[in-house]
Amino acid sequence: MPPSPIVSSLRNAGCVFAEDEAALLIETAADGADLDRLVARRVGGEPLEYVLGWAEFRGLRVVVEPGVFVPRQRTGFLVQQALAVLPDGGVVVDLCCGSGALGAAIGAERPDATVHAADLDPVAVRCACRNLTGRVYEGDLFAALPPELRGGVDVVVANVPYVPSGAIASMPPEARDHEPAIALDGGVDGLDTLRTLAREAPSWLAAGGHLLSETSKQQAEAASAALADAGLAPRVERCEELGATVVVGRAAHDRQDAGRS
Protein backbone atom coordinates (compact mmCIF):
# COMPACT_ATOMS: atom_id res chain seq x y z
CA MET A 1 0.00 0.00 0.00
CA PRO A 2 1.54 3.34 -1.00
CA PRO A 3 2.18 5.88 1.77
CA SER A 4 -0.30 8.67 2.31
CA PRO A 5 0.42 12.08 0.77
CA ILE A 6 1.25 13.43 4.23
CA VAL A 7 3.77 10.68 4.91
CA SER A 8 5.30 11.15 1.48
CA SER A 9 5.63 14.91 2.04
CA LEU A 10 7.30 14.36 5.40
CA ARG A 11 9.66 11.73 4.00
CA ASN A 12 10.64 13.99 1.14
CA ALA A 13 11.42 16.70 3.69
CA GLY A 14 13.81 14.34 5.47
CA CYS A 15 11.64 13.31 8.41
CA VAL A 16 12.98 9.91 9.48
CA PHE A 17 9.87 8.90 11.43
CA ALA A 18 7.39 10.19 8.89
CA GLU A 19 4.60 7.73 9.74
CA ASP A 20 4.73 8.53 13.45
CA GLU A 21 4.87 12.27 12.78
CA ALA A 22 1.94 12.08 10.38
CA ALA A 23 -0.17 10.36 13.03
CA LEU A 24 0.66 13.04 15.59
CA LEU A 25 -0.11 15.86 13.18
CA ILE A 26 -3.44 14.29 12.27
CA GLU A 27 -4.26 13.90 15.98
CA THR A 28 -3.39 17.54 16.67
CA ALA A 29 -5.15 19.19 13.72
CA ALA A 30 -8.55 20.75 14.30
CA ASP A 31 -9.65 20.16 10.69
CA GLY A 32 -8.32 19.54 7.21
CA ALA A 33 -7.18 23.12 6.66
CA ASP A 34 -5.39 23.12 9.99
CA LEU A 35 -3.70 19.84 9.09
CA ASP A 36 -2.43 21.35 5.86
CA ARG A 37 -0.93 24.25 7.82
CA LEU A 38 0.72 21.95 10.33
CA VAL A 39 2.22 19.74 7.64
CA ALA A 40 3.49 22.79 5.75
CA ARG A 41 5.22 24.06 8.89
CA ARG A 42 6.89 20.71 9.51
CA VAL A 43 7.92 20.29 5.88
CA GLY A 44 9.32 23.81 6.07
CA GLY A 45 11.74 22.67 8.77
CA GLU A 46 10.11 23.69 12.04
CA PRO A 47 10.77 21.29 14.92
CA LEU A 48 7.91 18.84 15.32
CA GLU A 49 7.49 19.94 18.93
CA TYR A 50 6.80 23.53 17.87
CA VAL A 51 4.25 22.37 15.36
CA LEU A 52 2.48 20.13 17.87
CA GLY A 53 2.82 22.61 20.72
CA TRP A 54 4.29 20.04 23.11
CA ALA A 55 7.19 17.67 23.67
CA GLU A 56 7.14 14.29 25.38
CA PHE A 57 9.50 14.23 28.36
CA ARG A 58 9.60 11.47 30.97
CA GLY A 59 5.95 10.62 30.36
CA LEU A 60 4.74 14.24 30.40
CA ARG A 61 3.44 16.37 27.58
CA VAL A 62 5.42 19.54 28.14
CA VAL A 63 4.10 22.69 26.45
CA VAL A 64 6.72 24.05 24.04
CA GLU A 65 6.27 27.40 22.32
CA PRO A 66 8.21 28.43 19.21
CA GLY A 67 11.46 30.06 20.23
CA VAL A 68 11.92 27.94 23.35
CA PHE A 69 14.56 25.21 23.71
CA VAL A 70 13.08 21.77 22.97
CA PRO A 71 13.82 19.27 25.78
CA ARG A 72 15.89 16.30 24.60
CA GLN A 73 15.20 12.74 25.64
CA ARG A 74 18.78 12.34 26.88
CA THR A 75 18.11 15.06 29.44
CA GLY A 76 15.84 12.63 31.25
CA PHE A 77 19.11 11.21 32.63
CA LEU A 78 19.80 14.56 34.28
CA VAL A 79 16.41 14.36 35.99
CA GLN A 80 17.16 10.79 37.08
CA GLN A 81 20.43 11.86 38.68
CA ALA A 82 18.76 14.79 40.42
CA LEU A 83 16.06 12.55 41.86
CA ALA A 84 18.73 10.23 43.23
CA VAL A 85 20.20 12.96 45.47
CA LEU A 86 17.02 14.87 46.31
CA PRO A 87 16.11 14.50 50.01
CA ASP A 88 12.54 14.06 51.22
CA GLY A 89 10.73 17.38 51.07
CA GLY A 90 13.74 18.95 49.38
CA VAL A 91 14.03 22.29 47.61
CA VAL A 92 14.87 22.12 43.89
CA VAL A 93 15.88 24.96 41.57
CA ASP A 94 15.77 24.46 37.79
CA LEU A 95 18.02 27.11 36.24
CA CYS A 96 18.20 27.86 32.51
CA CYS A 97 14.81 26.20 32.72
CA GLY A 98 13.55 26.84 29.19
CA SER A 99 10.13 25.19 29.00
CA GLY A 100 10.47 24.06 32.62
CA ALA A 101 10.60 20.41 31.57
CA LEU A 102 13.14 19.37 34.19
CA GLY A 103 11.34 21.03 37.06
CA ALA A 104 7.99 19.70 35.84
CA ALA A 105 9.34 16.14 35.67
CA ILE A 106 10.92 16.36 39.11
CA GLY A 107 7.74 17.82 40.56
CA ALA A 108 5.60 15.11 38.97
CA GLU A 109 7.81 12.30 40.24
CA ARG A 110 8.48 13.86 43.65
CA PRO A 111 5.39 15.83 44.68
CA ASP A 112 6.91 16.30 48.15
CA ALA A 113 9.61 18.56 46.66
CA THR A 114 9.36 22.34 46.38
CA VAL A 115 10.32 23.39 42.86
CA HIS A 116 11.54 26.80 41.71
CA ALA A 117 12.66 27.66 38.17
CA ALA A 118 14.25 30.58 36.37
CA ASP A 119 15.32 31.65 32.90
CA LEU A 120 16.69 34.81 31.32
CA ASP A 121 14.35 34.60 28.31
CA PRO A 122 10.83 35.98 28.89
CA VAL A 123 9.40 33.61 26.27
CA ALA A 124 10.84 30.65 28.17
CA VAL A 125 9.48 32.00 31.45
CA ARG A 126 6.00 32.33 29.97
CA CYS A 127 6.21 28.76 28.70
CA ALA A 128 7.57 27.40 31.99
CA CYS A 129 4.69 29.01 33.86
CA ARG A 130 2.34 26.81 31.85
CA ASN A 131 4.24 23.63 32.76
CA LEU A 132 5.21 24.16 36.39
CA THR A 133 3.13 24.33 39.53
CA GLY A 134 6.11 25.86 41.36
CA ARG A 135 7.41 29.43 41.21
CA VAL A 136 9.02 30.67 37.99
CA TYR A 137 11.28 33.73 37.88
CA GLU A 138 12.77 35.80 35.07
CA GLY A 139 16.45 36.64 35.38
CA ASP A 140 20.04 35.51 35.02
CA LEU A 141 20.84 32.30 36.93
CA PHE A 142 20.77 32.74 40.74
CA ALA A 143 20.15 36.49 40.47
CA ALA A 144 16.56 35.66 39.51
CA LEU A 145 15.84 33.84 42.78
CA PRO A 146 14.38 35.32 45.96
CA PRO A 147 17.14 35.89 48.54
CA GLU A 148 15.44 33.72 51.14
CA LEU A 149 16.43 30.64 49.13
CA ARG A 150 20.14 31.36 49.63
CA GLY A 151 21.78 28.56 51.59
CA GLY A 152 18.67 26.39 51.53
CA VAL A 153 18.59 24.76 48.08
CA ASP A 154 19.07 21.00 48.13
CA VAL A 155 19.38 20.45 44.38
CA VAL A 156 20.20 22.81 41.54
CA VAL A 157 19.56 21.24 38.17
CA ALA A 158 20.57 23.10 35.03
CA ASN A 159 20.63 22.16 31.38
CA VAL A 160 22.99 25.02 30.58
CA PRO A 161 23.99 25.97 27.02
CA TYR A 162 27.13 23.91 26.35
CA VAL A 163 27.67 23.90 22.58
CA PRO A 164 30.98 25.60 21.71
CA SER A 165 30.36 28.75 19.67
CA GLY A 166 32.28 27.37 16.69
CA ALA A 167 30.11 24.24 16.60
CA ILE A 168 26.74 25.99 16.33
CA ALA A 169 26.93 26.11 12.52
CA SER A 170 27.23 22.31 12.35
CA MET A 171 24.13 21.64 14.46
CA PRO A 172 20.99 20.21 12.81
CA PRO A 173 18.97 22.99 11.13
CA GLU A 174 15.97 22.36 13.38
CA ALA A 175 18.02 23.47 16.38
CA ARG A 176 20.35 25.94 14.70
CA ASP A 177 17.67 27.84 12.80
CA HIS A 178 14.77 27.71 15.24
CA GLU A 179 15.93 27.38 18.84
CA PRO A 180 17.26 30.46 20.66
CA ALA A 181 21.05 30.90 20.44
CA ILE A 182 21.13 31.81 24.12
CA ALA A 183 20.02 28.26 24.95
CA LEU A 184 22.69 26.65 22.76
CA ASP A 185 25.87 28.74 22.70
CA GLY A 186 28.15 28.07 25.66
CA GLY A 187 31.08 30.21 24.54
CA VAL A 188 34.45 29.25 23.08
CA ASP A 189 34.68 25.88 24.85
CA GLY A 190 31.00 25.58 25.71
CA LEU A 191 31.49 25.96 29.46
CA ASP A 192 31.05 29.69 30.09
CA THR A 193 27.62 29.39 31.73
CA LEU A 194 28.58 26.31 33.73
CA ARG A 195 31.59 28.11 35.20
CA THR A 196 29.42 31.04 36.28
CA LEU A 197 26.84 28.66 37.72
CA ALA A 198 29.49 26.73 39.65
CA ARG A 199 31.03 29.88 41.15
CA GLU A 200 27.67 31.07 42.45
CA ALA A 201 26.23 27.72 43.54
CA PRO A 202 27.99 27.17 46.91
CA SER A 203 26.32 30.16 48.57
CA TRP A 204 22.88 28.95 47.46
CA LEU A 205 23.22 25.25 48.21
CA ALA A 206 22.31 23.79 51.56
CA ALA A 207 25.05 21.85 53.34
CA GLY A 208 25.56 18.65 51.36
CA GLY A 209 23.43 19.97 48.49
CA HIS A 210 24.09 19.18 44.83
CA LEU A 211 24.53 21.01 41.56
CA LEU A 212 23.87 18.92 38.44
CA SER A 213 24.31 19.94 34.83
CA GLU A 214 24.28 18.23 31.46
CA THR A 215 27.42 18.41 29.36
CA SER A 216 29.12 16.39 26.63
CA LYS A 217 31.41 13.42 27.14
CA GLN A 218 34.29 15.42 25.69
CA GLN A 219 33.71 18.33 28.09
CA ALA A 220 33.25 16.26 31.25
CA GLU A 221 36.81 16.61 32.53
CA ALA A 222 36.89 20.38 32.12
CA ALA A 223 33.37 20.67 33.55
CA SER A 224 34.42 18.67 36.61
CA ALA A 225 37.41 20.97 37.06
CA ALA A 226 35.08 23.98 37.01
CA LEU A 227 33.02 22.46 39.83
CA ALA A 228 36.13 21.61 41.84
CA ASP A 229 37.50 25.15 41.39
CA ALA A 230 34.26 26.43 42.93
CA GLY A 231 34.71 24.22 46.01
CA LEU A 232 32.28 21.47 44.99
CA ALA A 233 33.19 17.78 45.04
CA PRO A 234 32.67 16.66 41.43
CA ARG A 235 31.79 13.40 39.80
CA VAL A 236 30.64 12.39 36.31
CA GLU A 237 27.66 10.16 35.52
CA ARG A 238 27.07 8.70 32.05
CA CYS A 239 24.30 6.83 30.28
CA GLU A 240 25.54 5.22 27.10
CA GLU A 241 22.03 4.22 26.02
CA LEU A 242 20.86 7.83 25.93
CA GLY A 243 24.24 9.31 25.05
CA ALA A 244 23.99 11.51 28.13
CA THR A 245 26.68 12.94 30.39
CA VAL A 246 25.96 14.72 33.67
CA VAL A 247 28.41 16.45 35.99
CA VAL A 248 27.47 16.48 39.67
CA GLY A 249 28.99 18.77 42.29
CA ARG A 250 28.35 18.20 45.99
CA ALA A 251 28.62 21.00 48.52
CA ALA A 252 30.45 20.38 51.78
CA HIS A 253 28.33 18.87 54.57
CA ASP A 254 29.67 21.55 56.89
CA ARG A 255 30.17 25.02 55.45
CA GLN A 256 33.41 25.30 57.39
CA ASP A 257 34.65 22.34 55.36
CA ALA A 258 34.01 24.07 52.01
CA GLY A 259 37.04 23.72 49.81
CA ARG A 260 38.16 20.50 51.54
CA SER A 261 35.60 18.20 49.83
Contacts in CASP RR format, 6 or more apart in sequence:
PFRMAT RR
TARGET T0000
AUTHOR 0000-0000-0000
METHOD contacts of the structure
MODEL  1
MPPSPIVSSLRNAGCVFAEDEAALLIETAADGADLDRLVARRVGGEPLEY
VLGWAEFRGLRVVVEPGVFVPRQRTGFLVQQALAVLPDGGVVVDLCCGSG
ALGAAIGAERPDATVHAADLDPVAVRCACRNLTGRVYEGDLFAALPPELR
GGVDVVVANVPYVPSGAIASMPPEARDHEPAIALDGGVDGLDTLRTLARE
APSWLAAGGHLLSETSKQQAEAASAALADAGLAPRVERCEELGATVVVGR
AAHDRQDAGRS
3 11 0 8 1.000
3 18 0 8 1.000
3 19 0 8 1.000
4 22 0 8 1.000
6 22 0 8 1.000
6 25 0 8 1.000
6 26 0 8 1.000
6 35 0 8 1.000
6 39 0 8 1.000
7 18 0 8 1.000
7 19 0 8 1.000
7 22 0 8 1.000
8 18 0 8 1.000
9 39 0 8 1.000
9 43 0 8 1.000
10 18 0 8 1.000
10 21 0 8 1.000
10 22 0 8 1.000
10 39 0 8 1.000
10 42 0 8 1.000
10 43 0 8 1.000
11 18 0 8 1.000
12 43 0 8 1.000
13 42 0 8 1.000
13 43 0 8 1.000
13 44 0 8 1.000
13 45 0 8 1.000
15 21 0 8 1.000
15 42 0 8 1.000
15 48 0 8 1.000
21 42 0 8 1.000
21 48 0 8 1.000
24 48 0 8 1.000
24 52 0 8 1.000
25 35 0 8 1.000
25 38 0 8 1.000
25 39 0 8 1.000
25 42 0 8 1.000
25 51 0 8 1.000
25 52 0 8 1.000
26 35 0 8 1.000
28 38 0 8 1.000
28 51 0 8 1.000
28 52 0 8 1.000
28 53 0 8 1.000
29 35 0 8 1.000
29 38 0 8 1.000
38 51 0 8 1.000
41 50 0 8 1.000
41 51 0 8 1.000
42 48 0 8 1.000
42 51 0 8 1.000
45 173 0 8 1.000
45 174 0 8 1.000
45 177 0 8 1.000
45 178 0 8 1.000
46 66 0 8 1.000
46 174 0 8 1.000
46 178 0 8 1.000
47 70 0 8 1.000
47 174 0 8 1.000
47 175 0 8 1.000
47 178 0 8 1.000
47 179 0 8 1.000
49 55 0 8 1.000
49 64 0 8 1.000
49 70 0 8 1.000
50 64 0 8 1.000
50 65 0 8 1.000
50 66 0 8 1.000
50 67 0 8 1.000
50 70 0 8 1.000
50 178 0 8 1.000
52 64 0 8 1.000
53 63 0 8 1.000
53 64 0 8 1.000
53 65 0 8 1.000
54 61 0 8 1.000
54 62 0 8 1.000
54 63 0 8 1.000
54 64 0 8 1.000
55 61 0 8 1.000
55 62 0 8 1.000
55 64 0 8 1.000
55 70 0 8 1.000
55 71 0 8 1.000
55 99 0 8 1.000
55 101 0 8 1.000
56 62 0 8 1.000
57 71 0 8 1.000
57 73 0 8 1.000
57 75 0 8 1.000
57 76 0 8 1.000
57 101 0 8 1.000
57 104 0 8 1.000
57 105 0 8 1.000
58 76 0 8 1.000
58 79 0 8 1.000
58 105 0 8 1.000
58 108 0 8 1.000
58 109 0 8 1.000
60 101 0 8 1.000
60 104 0 8 1.000
60 105 0 8 1.000
60 108 0 8 1.000
62 71 0 8 1.000
62 99 0 8 1.000
62 100 0 8 1.000
62 101 0 8 1.000
62 104 0 8 1.000
62 131 0 8 1.000
63 99 0 8 1.000
63 127 0 8 1.000
63 130 0 8 1.000
63 131 0 8 1.000
64 70 0 8 1.000
64 71 0 8 1.000
64 99 0 8 1.000
64 127 0 8 1.000
65 99 0 8 1.000
65 123 0 8 1.000
65 126 0 8 1.000
65 127 0 8 1.000
66 178 0 8 1.000
67 123 0 8 1.000
67 178 0 8 1.000
67 179 0 8 1.000
67 180 0 8 1.000
68 98 0 8 1.000
68 99 0 8 1.000
68 121 0 8 1.000
68 123 0 8 1.000
68 124 0 8 1.000
68 127 0 8 1.000
68 179 0 8 1.000
68 180 0 8 1.000
68 183 0 8 1.000
69 98 0 8 1.000
69 99 0 8 1.000
69 124 0 8 1.000
69 159 0 8 1.000
69 179 0 8 1.000
69 180 0 8 1.000
69 183 0 8 1.000
69 184 0 8 1.000
70 99 0 8 1.000
70 175 0 8 1.000
70 179 0 8 1.000
71 99 0 8 1.000
71 101 0 8 1.000
71 102 0 8 1.000
71 159 0 8 1.000
73 242 0 8 1.000
74 214 0 8 1.000
74 239 0 8 1.000
74 242 0 8 1.000
74 243 0 8 1.000
74 244 0 8 1.000
75 101 0 8 1.000
75 102 0 8 1.000
75 159 0 8 1.000
75 214 0 8 1.000
75 244 0 8 1.000
76 102 0 8 1.000
76 105 0 8 1.000
76 242 0 8 1.000
76 244 0 8 1.000
77 214 0 8 1.000
77 237 0 8 1.000
77 239 0 8 1.000
77 242 0 8 1.000
77 243 0 8 1.000
77 244 0 8 1.000
77 246 0 8 1.000
78 102 0 8 1.000
78 157 0 8 1.000
78 159 0 8 1.000
78 212 0 8 1.000
78 213 0 8 1.000
78 214 0 8 1.000
78 244 0 8 1.000
78 246 0 8 1.000
79 102 0 8 1.000
79 103 0 8 1.000
79 105 0 8 1.000
79 106 0 8 1.000
79 109 0 8 1.000
79 157 0 8 1.000
81 212 0 8 1.000
81 237 0 8 1.000
81 246 0 8 1.000
81 248 0 8 1.000
82 92 0 8 1.000
82 102 0 8 1.000
82 106 0 8 1.000
82 155 0 8 1.000
82 157 0 8 1.000
82 210 0 8 1.000
82 212 0 8 1.000
83 106 0 8 1.000
83 109 0 8 1.000
83 110 0 8 1.000
85 155 0 8 1.000
85 209 0 8 1.000
85 210 0 8 1.000
85 212 0 8 1.000
85 248 0 8 1.000
85 250 0 8 1.000
86 92 0 8 1.000
86 106 0 8 1.000
86 110 0 8 1.000
86 113 0 8 1.000
86 154 0 8 1.000
86 155 0 8 1.000
87 154 0 8 1.000
88 112 0 8 1.000
89 110 0 8 1.000
89 112 0 8 1.000
89 113 0 8 1.000
89 114 0 8 1.000
90 112 0 8 1.000
90 113 0 8 1.000
90 114 0 8 1.000
90 154 0 8 1.000
90 155 0 8 1.000
91 113 0 8 1.000
91 114 0 8 1.000
91 116 0 8 1.000
91 149 0 8 1.000
91 152 0 8 1.000
91 153 0 8 1.000
91 154 0 8 1.000
91 155 0 8 1.000
91 206 0 8 1.000
92 103 0 8 1.000
92 106 0 8 1.000
92 107 0 8 1.000
92 113 0 8 1.000
92 114 0 8 1.000
92 115 0 8 1.000
92 116 0 8 1.000
92 153 0 8 1.000
92 154 0 8 1.000
92 155 0 8 1.000
92 156 0 8 1.000
92 157 0 8 1.000
93 115 0 8 1.000
93 116 0 8 1.000
93 117 0 8 1.000
93 118 0 8 1.000
93 145 0 8 1.000
93 149 0 8 1.000
93 153 0 8 1.000
93 155 0 8 1.000
93 156 0 8 1.000
93 157 0 8 1.000
93 204 0 8 1.000
94 100 0 8 1.000
94 102 0 8 1.000
94 103 0 8 1.000
94 106 0 8 1.000
94 115 0 8 1.000
94 116 0 8 1.000
94 117 0 8 1.000
94 118 0 8 1.000
94 157 0 8 1.000
94 158 0 8 1.000
95 117 0 8 1.000
95 118 0 8 1.000
95 119 0 8 1.000
95 141 0 8 1.000
95 142 0 8 1.000
95 156 0 8 1.000
95 157 0 8 1.000
95 158 0 8 1.000
95 160 0 8 1.000
95 197 0 8 1.000
96 119 0 8 1.000
96 120 0 8 1.000
96 141 0 8 1.000
96 158 0 8 1.000
96 159 0 8 1.000
96 160 0 8 1.000
96 161 0 8 1.000
96 183 0 8 1.000
96 193 0 8 1.000
97 103 0 8 1.000
97 117 0 8 1.000
97 118 0 8 1.000
97 119 0 8 1.000
97 124 0 8 1.000
97 128 0 8 1.000
97 136 0 8 1.000
98 119 0 8 1.000
98 121 0 8 1.000
98 124 0 8 1.000
98 127 0 8 1.000
98 128 0 8 1.000
98 183 0 8 1.000
99 124 0 8 1.000
99 127 0 8 1.000
99 128 0 8 1.000
99 131 0 8 1.000
100 117 0 8 1.000
100 119 0 8 1.000
100 124 0 8 1.000
100 127 0 8 1.000
100 128 0 8 1.000
100 131 0 8 1.000
100 132 0 8 1.000
100 136 0 8 1.000
101 131 0 8 1.000
102 157 0 8 1.000
102 159 0 8 1.000
103 115 0 8 1.000
103 117 0 8 1.000
103 132 0 8 1.000
103 157 0 8 1.000
104 131 0 8 1.000
104 132 0 8 1.000
106 113 0 8 1.000
106 115 0 8 1.000
106 157 0 8 1.000
107 113 0 8 1.000
107 115 0 8 1.000
107 133 0 8 1.000
114 134 0 8 1.000
115 132 0 8 1.000
115 133 0 8 1.000
115 134 0 8 1.000
115 135 0 8 1.000
116 134 0 8 1.000
116 135 0 8 1.000
116 136 0 8 1.000
116 137 0 8 1.000
116 145 0 8 1.000
116 149 0 8 1.000
117 128 0 8 1.000
117 132 0 8 1.000
117 134 0 8 1.000
117 135 0 8 1.000
117 136 0 8 1.000
117 137 0 8 1.000
118 125 0 8 1.000
118 136 0 8 1.000
118 137 0 8 1.000
118 138 0 8 1.000
118 139 0 8 1.000
118 141 0 8 1.000
118 144 0 8 1.000
118 145 0 8 1.000
119 125 0 8 1.000
119 128 0 8 1.000
119 136 0 8 1.000
119 138 0 8 1.000
119 139 0 8 1.000
119 144 0 8 1.000
120 138 0 8 1.000
120 139 0 8 1.000
120 140 0 8 1.000
120 141 0 8 1.000
120 144 0 8 1.000
120 182 0 8 1.000
121 180 0 8 1.000
121 182 0 8 1.000
121 183 0 8 1.000
122 138 0 8 1.000
123 180 0 8 1.000
124 180 0 8 1.000
124 183 0 8 1.000
125 136 0 8 1.000
125 137 0 8 1.000
125 138 0 8 1.000
128 136 0 8 1.000
129 136 0 8 1.000
137 144 0 8 1.000
137 145 0 8 1.000
137 146 0 8 1.000
138 144 0 8 1.000
141 193 0 8 1.000
141 196 0 8 1.000
141 197 0 8 1.000
141 200 0 8 1.000
142 197 0 8 1.000
142 200 0 8 1.000
142 201 0 8 1.000
142 204 0 8 1.000
145 204 0 8 1.000
149 204 0 8 1.000
150 203 0 8 1.000
150 204 0 8 1.000
151 203 0 8 1.000
151 204 0 8 1.000
151 205 0 8 1.000
151 206 0 8 1.000
152 204 0 8 1.000
152 205 0 8 1.000
152 206 0 8 1.000
153 204 0 8 1.000
153 205 0 8 1.000
153 206 0 8 1.000
153 209 0 8 1.000
154 205 0 8 1.000
154 206 0 8 1.000
154 209 0 8 1.000
154 210 0 8 1.000
155 209 0 8 1.000
155 210 0 8 1.000
155 211 0 8 1.000
155 212 0 8 1.000
156 197 0 8 1.000
156 201 0 8 1.000
156 204 0 8 1.000
156 205 0 8 1.000
156 210 0 8 1.000
156 211 0 8 1.000
156 212 0 8 1.000
157 212 0 8 1.000
157 213 0 8 1.000
158 194 0 8 1.000
158 197 0 8 1.000
158 211 0 8 1.000
158 212 0 8 1.000
158 213 0 8 1.000
158 214 0 8 1.000
159 213 0 8 1.000
159 214 0 8 1.000
160 186 0 8 1.000
160 193 0 8 1.000
160 194 0 8 1.000
160 197 0 8 1.000
160 213 0 8 1.000
160 214 0 8 1.000
161 182 0 8 1.000
161 183 0 8 1.000
161 184 0 8 1.000
161 185 0 8 1.000
161 186 0 8 1.000
161 187 0 8 1.000
161 190 0 8 1.000
161 193 0 8 1.000
162 186 0 8 1.000
162 190 0 8 1.000
162 191 0 8 1.000
162 193 0 8 1.000
162 194 0 8 1.000
162 213 0 8 1.000
162 214 0 8 1.000
162 215 0 8 1.000
162 216 0 8 1.000
162 219 0 8 1.000
163 171 0 8 1.000
163 184 0 8 1.000
163 185 0 8 1.000
163 186 0 8 1.000
163 190 0 8 1.000
164 186 0 8 1.000
164 187 0 8 1.000
164 188 0 8 1.000
164 189 0 8 1.000
164 190 0 8 1.000
165 185 0 8 1.000
165 186 0 8 1.000
165 187 0 8 1.000
165 188 0 8 1.000
165 190 0 8 1.000
166 188 0 8 1.000
168 176 0 8 1.000
168 181 0 8 1.000
168 184 0 8 1.000
168 185 0 8 1.000
169 176 0 8 1.000
171 184 0 8 1.000
175 184 0 8 1.000
176 184 0 8 1.000
186 192 0 8 1.000
186 193 0 8 1.000
189 219 0 8 1.000
189 222 0 8 1.000
190 219 0 8 1.000
191 215 0 8 1.000
191 219 0 8 1.000
191 222 0 8 1.000
191 223 0 8 1.000
191 226 0 8 1.000
194 213 0 8 1.000
194 215 0 8 1.000
194 223 0 8 1.000
194 226 0 8 1.000
194 247 0 8 1.000
195 226 0 8 1.000
197 211 0 8 1.000
197 213 0 8 1.000
198 211 0 8 1.000
198 226 0 8 1.000
198 227 0 8 1.000
198 229 0 8 1.000
198 230 0 8 1.000
198 232 0 8 1.000
199 230 0 8 1.000
201 211 0 8 1.000
201 230 0 8 1.000
201 232 0 8 1.000
201 251 0 8 1.000
202 230 0 8 1.000
202 231 0 8 1.000
202 232 0 8 1.000
202 251 0 8 1.000
202 258 0 8 1.000
205 211 0 8 1.000
205 251 0 8 1.000
206 251 0 8 1.000
207 251 0 8 1.000
207 252 0 8 1.000
207 253 0 8 1.000
207 254 0 8 1.000
207 255 0 8 1.000
208 250 0 8 1.000
208 251 0 8 1.000
208 252 0 8 1.000
208 253 0 8 1.000
209 250 0 8 1.000
209 251 0 8 1.000
210 248 0 8 1.000
210 249 0 8 1.000
210 250 0 8 1.000
210 251 0 8 1.000
211 227 0 8 1.000
211 232 0 8 1.000
211 248 0 8 1.000
211 249 0 8 1.000
211 251 0 8 1.000
212 246 0 8 1.000
212 247 0 8 1.000
212 248 0 8 1.000
212 249 0 8 1.000
213 223 0 8 1.000
213 246 0 8 1.000
213 247 0 8 1.000
214 244 0 8 1.000
214 245 0 8 1.000
214 246 0 8 1.000
215 223 0 8 1.000
215 245 0 8 1.000
215 246 0 8 1.000
215 247 0 8 1.000
216 245 0 8 1.000
217 238 0 8 1.000
217 243 0 8 1.000
217 245 0 8 1.000
219 245 0 8 1.000
220 236 0 8 1.000
220 238 0 8 1.000
220 245 0 8 1.000
220 247 0 8 1.000
223 234 0 8 1.000
223 236 0 8 1.000
223 247 0 8 1.000
224 234 0 8 1.000
224 235 0 8 1.000
224 236 0 8 1.000
224 247 0 8 1.000
225 234 0 8 1.000
227 233 0 8 1.000
227 234 0 8 1.000
227 247 0 8 1.000
227 249 0 8 1.000
228 234 0 8 1.000
231 252 0 8 1.000
231 258 0 8 1.000
231 259 0 8 1.000
231 261 0 8 1.000
232 249 0 8 1.000
232 250 0 8 1.000
232 251 0 8 1.000
232 261 0 8 1.000
233 249 0 8 1.000
233 250 0 8 1.000
233 251 0 8 1.000
233 252 0 8 1.000
233 261 0 8 1.000
234 247 0 8 1.000
234 248 0 8 1.000
234 249 0 8 1.000
234 250 0 8 1.000
235 247 0 8 1.000
235 248 0 8 1.000
235 249 0 8 1.000
235 250 0 8 1.000
236 245 0 8 1.000
236 246 0 8 1.000
236 247 0 8 1.000
236 248 0 8 1.000
237 245 0 8 1.000
237 246 0 8 1.000
237 247 0 8 1.000
237 248 0 8 1.000
238 244 0 8 1.000
238 245 0 8 1.000
238 246 0 8 1.000
250 261 0 8 1.000
251 258 0 8 1.000
251 261 0 8 1.000
252 258 0 8 1.000
252 259 0 8 1.000
252 260 0 8 1.000
252 261 0 8 1.000
END
